[in-house]
Amino acid sequence: MARINAFFLIEVSLLFGVISTLLTSVASITGVCFGMIGDNLPSKSDVIRLYQSNGILAMRLYKPDGDTFNALKGTDIDVMVGVPKEELALYANDASAAASWVQNNILAYDGVSFKYIAVGNEVSGENANNILPAMSKIWDAICSAGREDRIMVSTAVRFDVLTNTYPPSNSIFSAPFMGPIVHFLNTTGNPLLANIYPYFAYARNQGSIPLDYALFTANRSVVSDGKYQYQNLFSAMVDSVYSALEKAGGSNVPLVVSETGWPSDGGVDTTVQNAQTYNQNLINQLSIGTPKVPAFMEGYIFAMFNEDQKTGNEIERHFGLFYPDQSPVYSIKFN
């Protein structure tokens, strides 16, 4: 009998080992944003092969793209697709237009694993009032198509929709449009999408934010917040969003990091080594979560390629993991 128990324990141990390995593999999945503001980028089919060969299992697109959708058919790559902010007013005021957008850009592409629809990216000003009604009408169209169990609808916000973010537990939403959006997400079970960039916080506050804290390499607690200790800025920023969600009645609203990254050139401490360090450590951090929510998080690195036609500061053209010729800017392991 003791021998049988021993074999049983060995089998159970092996089973748990397999499960643990599977969970670790799943928890390491990180998406990458596919920006297209460049005149020298690879073909869409080559891009998809590059995602697959590097084990990248999720893609963010900022607007629908038929060529990319066709190249994605039959793959296991999950897709977040954006509704351009310039179109929000149309869908906010016309349910039939919202339904047509869903039909033409989602339902028409069988074989594509759509996961999120981001209704606007970093929308501000008067146009922000169109976010919620546009989200609601697109969500209604998804539900009418019977896809509500497979496709989630949200919006991607900048970190500056928050205020009082130090320490993270003090954080609240300062943007007035966020309260109704959080209520919608809480009611529908959809997540909030947030673009979180420790790089920009560091670059603006070099005198008060240590570089190792921004790069996940600090070997000490830098910020204390009650029972929570923070060794990296990313976790503090994420927990600031969680705290604001709680205060807005959205304690059950999941959070997806829809953009984050570190440029490899063009600005303060924008070296290839720092970009590699940030993004590799980010992937590791996503698998364990934050002090406030120590669980797997989903995140999207910005971006797949350096985009030579992006406007703005020079750093905007140096966020890529790959050069347009598909060679890596630096090596990184996704799984």
C-alpha positions in Angstrom: 0.0 0.0 0.0 2.9 2.4 0.8 4.4 1.6 -2.6 1.1 2.5 -4.4 0.9 5.7 -2.5 4.4 6.5 -3.5 3.7 6.0 -7.2 0.5 8.0 -6.8 2.4 10.9 -5.3 5.0 10.8 -8.0 2.3 10.9 -10.7 0.5 13.8 -8.9 3.9 15.6 -8.6 4.6 15.1 -12.3 1.0 16.3 -13.2 1.4 19.5 -11.1 4.8 20.0 -12.7 3.2 19.9 -16.2 0.4 22.2 -15.1 2.9 24.6 -13.6 4.9 24.7 -16.8 1.8 25.3 -18.9 0.7 28.2 -16.6 4.1 29.7 -16.7 4.1 29.6 -20.5 0.6 31.1 -20.8 1.5 33.8 -18.2 4.5 34.9 -20.3 2.5 35.8 -23.4 2.9 39.5 -24.3 1.5 41.3 -27.4 3.2 43.8 -29.6 1.7 46.9 -31.3 1.9 46.9 -35.1 2.2 50.5 -36.0 2.3 51.3 -39.8 3.6 54.8 -40.0 6.5 54.0 -42.2 7.3 53.8 -45.9 9.7 50.9 -45.7 7.8 48.2 -43.7 7.6 44.6 -44.7 4.6 43.0 -46.3 1.7 42.1 -44.0 2.3 38.4 -44.6 6.0 38.8 -43.7 5.0 40.7 -40.5 2.7 37.9 -39.5 5.5 35.3 -40.0 7.8 37.5 -37.9 5.2 37.5 -35.1 4.9 33.7 -35.3 8.6 33.0 -35.5 9.2 35.1 -32.3 6.4 33.5 -30.4 4.4 36.8 -30.2 0.8 35.7 -29.8 -1.1 39.0 -29.7 -1.1 42.1 -31.9 -2.5 45.5 -31.5 -3.6 47.4 -34.6 -4.6 51.1 -34.4 -7.2 50.9 -37.2 -8.7 48.1 -39.3 -6.4 46.8 -42.1 -7.8 44.3 -44.6 -4.4 43.1 -45.8 -3.3 42.4 -42.2 -6.6 40.7 -41.4 -6.3 38.4 -44.4 -2.7 37.5 -43.4 -3.9 36.7 -39.9 -6.6 34.3 -40.9 -6.0 30.8 -39.6 -3.3 31.9 -37.1 -3.6 31.8 -33.3 -2.6 35.5 -32.9 -5.1 37.4 -30.8 -6.0 40.8 -32.2 -6.8 44.2 -30.6 -8.1 46.5 -33.3 -8.8 50.2 -32.9 -11.6 52.5 -33.9 -9.8 55.7 -35.0 -10.6 58.7 -32.8 -11.6 60.7 -35.8 -14.6 58.4 -36.4 -16.0 58.4 -32.8 -18.6 61.1 -33.4 -20.1 59.1 -36.2 -20.5 55.9 -34.3 -21.6 57.7 -31.1 -24.6 59.2 -32.9 -25.5 56.4 -35.4 -26.1 52.9 -34.3 -26.4 51.7 -37.8 -22.9 53.1 -38.6 -21.5 51.3 -35.6 -23.1 48.1 -36.7 -21.7 48.5 -40.2 -18.2 49.1 -38.7 -18.5 45.8 -36.8 -19.8 44.0 -39.9 -17.1 45.3 -42.3 -14.1 45.1 -40.0 -14.9 42.2 -37.6 -17.6 39.8 -38.8 -16.3 39.9 -42.4 -13.0 38.3 -41.4 -13.7 34.7 -40.4 -10.6 33.0 -39.1 -9.2 36.1 -37.4 -9.0 35.9 -33.6 -10.4 39.3 -32.6 -10.1 39.8 -28.9 -10.5 43.5 -28.2 -11.9 46.6 -29.9 -10.3 49.8 -28.6 -12.8 52.6 -29.3 -10.4 55.5 -29.6 -6.8 55.8 -28.4 -5.8 58.5 -25.9 -8.8 60.6 -26.8 -9.0 64.0 -25.1 -10.9 67.3 -25.3 -14.5 67.5 -26.6 -14.1 64.3 -28.5 -13.8 62.4 -25.3 -17.6 62.8 -24.8 -18.0 60.5 -27.8 -16.1 57.6 -26.3 -18.8 56.1 -24.2 -21.7 56.3 -26.7 -19.5 54.9 -29.4 -18.4 52.1 -27.2 -21.9 51.3 -26.2 -23.2 51.2 -29.8 -20.3 49.0 -31.0 -20.8 46.7 -28.0 -24.5 46.4 -28.9 -23.4 45.4 -32.4 -21.0 42.8 -31.0 -23.8 41.4 -28.7 -26.3 41.3 -31.6 -23.8 39.2 -33.6 -23.4 36.8 -30.6 -19.7 37.6 -30.2 -19.9 39.1 -26.7 -18.2 36.0 -25.2 -15.2 36.3 -27.6 -14.7 40.0 -28.2 -14.4 42.8 -25.6 -15.0 46.5 -26.2 -13.1 49.3 -24.4 -11.0 52.4 -24.9 -7.3 53.0 -24.5 -6.5 55.9 -22.1 -3.3 57.8 -21.3 -1.9 57.7 -17.8 -2.8 61.4 -17.4 -6.5 60.6 -16.9 -5.3 60.1 -13.3 -4.2 62.5 -10.6 -2.7 62.1 -7.1 -0.7 59.1 -8.3 1.9 59.2 -5.5 1.7 57.0 -3.7 -0.4 54.7 -5.9 -3.2 54.3 -3.4 -4.0 58.0 -3.5 -4.8 57.9 -7.2 -8.1 59.0 -8.7 -9.5 59.7 -12.1 -9.3 63.4 -12.9 -10.9 63.2 -16.3 -14.7 63.6 -15.9 -15.5 61.2 -18.7 -13.9 58.3 -16.9 -16.6 57.7 -14.3 -19.3 56.7 -16.8 -16.8 54.6 -18.8 -15.8 52.7 -15.7 -19.5 52.1 -14.9 -20.0 50.7 -18.4 -17.0 48.4 -18.2 -18.1 47.2 -14.8 -21.6 46.4 -16.1 -20.4 44.7 -19.2 -17.4 42.9 -17.8 -15.0 44.5 -20.3 -11.5 45.7 -19.3 -10.0 49.1 -19.2 -7.1 49.5 -21.6 -4.3 51.8 -20.4 -1.2 53.1 -22.1 1.6 53.1 -19.4 5.0 54.5 -20.1 7.5 54.7 -17.2 10.0 56.1 -19.7 8.1 59.4 -20.1 7.6 59.7 -16.3 11.4 59.1 -15.9 12.4 61.5 -18.6 10.3 64.3 -17.1 11.5 63.7 -13.5 15.1 62.5 -13.7 16.0 64.3 -10.5 13.4 62.3 -8.5 13.0 59.0 -10.3 16.0 56.6 -10.3 16.8 55.0 -13.6 17.0 51.5 -12.1 13.5 52.0 -10.7 12.2 52.8 -14.2 14.1 49.8 -15.7 12.9 47.1 -13.2 16.5 46.7 -12.0 16.3 48.2 -8.5 17.2 45.7 -5.8 15.4 47.6 -3.1 12.0 49.1 -2.3 11.9 52.6 -3.8 8.3 53.5 -2.9 6.4 52.4 0.1 2.6 52.6 0.1 1.1 51.0 3.3 1.6 47.3 3.0 2.8 47.5 -0.6 6.5 48.0 -1.5 7.5 49.0 -5.0 10.8 48.2 -6.7 9.7 49.3 -10.2 7.8 52.3 -11.5 5.7 50.2 -13.9 4.0 48.4 -11.0 3.4 51.6 -9.2 1.8 53.1 -12.2 -0.4 50.1 -12.8 -1.5 50.0 -9.2 -2.4 53.7 -9.5 -4.9 52.7 -12.2 -6.2 49.9 -10.0 -6.7 52.3 -7.1 -8.5 54.8 -9.3 -10.8 52.1 -10.7 -11.7 51.0 -7.1 -12.6 54.6 -6.2 -14.8 54.9 -9.3 -16.7 51.8 -8.5 -14.7 49.5 -10.8 -12.9 47.2 -8.4 -13.9 44.3 -10.6 -12.8 45.9 -13.9 -9.8 44.1 -15.4 -6.9 46.1 -16.6 -4.9 45.5 -19.9 -1.7 47.5 -20.6 -2.5 48.4 -24.2 0.9 50.2 -24.8 4.2 50.4 -23.0 7.8 50.5 -24.1 11.2 52.2 -24.1 12.8 53.9 -27.1 16.3 52.8 -28.2 17.5 56.2 -29.5 16.6 59.9 -29.7 16.2 61.0 -26.1 17.3 60.8 -22.5 18.8 57.4 -21.7 17.4 55.9 -24.9 20.0 53.3 -25.5 19.6 49.8 -27.1 20.6 48.3 -23.8 18.0 50.2 -21.7 15.3 49.4 -24.2 16.2 45.7 -24.1 16.4 45.7 -20.3 13.0 47.5 -19.9 11.1 45.3 -22.4 12.5 42.0 -21.2 11.9 42.8 -17.6 8.4 44.0 -18.5 7.6 40.6 -19.9 8.8 39.0 -16.7 6.8 41.4 -14.6 3.6 40.8 -16.5 3.8 37.1 -15.5 3.6 37.9 -11.8 1.6 41.1 -11.7 1.9 43.9 -9.2 2.0 44.2 -5.4 -1.7 45.2 -5.3 -2.8 42.6 -7.9 -0.2 39.8 -7.9 -1.6 37.9 -10.9 -0.9 37.6 -14.6 -1.4 40.8 -16.6 -1.8 41.2 -20.3 0.4 43.8 -21.9 1.4 45.1 -25.4 4.8 46.4 -26.2 5.1 49.4 -28.4 6.1 48.7 -31.1 7.0 46.0 -33.6 9.1 48.3 -35.9 10.9 51.6 -35.9 8.5 53.8 -37.9 10.3 56.5 -40.0 7.3 58.6 -40.8 6.1 59.2 -37.3 5.9 62.9 -36.4 7.0 64.5 -33.1 10.2 64.1 -31.1 12.9 61.9 -32.5 12.2 59.2 -29.9 8.9 58.5 -31.6 10.7 56.8 -34.4 12.8 54.5 -32.2 10.4 52.3 -30.2 10.7 49.3 -32.5 11.8 45.8 -31.5 12.8 45.3 -35.2 14.1 47.3 -38.0 12.0 47.5 -41.2 14.3 44.9 -42.8 13.1 42.5 -40.0 16.4 42.3 -38.2 16.1 42.8 -34.4 17.1 46.1 -32.8 18.0 43.8 -29.8 17.2 40.3 -28.8 14.2 39.6 -26.6 12.5 36.4 -25.4 8.7 36.3 -25.3 8.2 32.8 -24.0 
